[in-house]
Amino acid sequence: MNKIFFKSAKINEFRLWGLVFTLVGMGVMILGTAGIVFWGQAGKIIAAIFMVIGMISLLISVAVYFWAGMMSTSATMLQCPECGRPTKMLGKTDRCMYCKTILTLDPAQATAAPSEQHS
């Protein structure tokens, strides 16, 4: 049985990781620059090392955002049976990007047909 471990849509999870790498990279570069203030000339070496590490983290975030964008273009578009909004789905199971309802295209994993909405 294929279980969903994420609490949100897979595309949103990839975007979250891209944001995390961006913030970590910027934070590391700021902390490295603070090394100049605390250690003077020796801090310049620390700042250079932290700048390189931060730049690597930012490049990883660019790669993650690019990957998420490429996956987003090939994602299956469908309407969520719970909230009625259009959402993108990766793989056989995913979550709605808005209401977090578990969605599937696999009939073997489906639990029940969506209930009819009454006017």
Helices and strands as residue ranges (DSSP letters): H 10-39, H 41-73, E 76-79, E 86-89, E 93-95, E 102-104
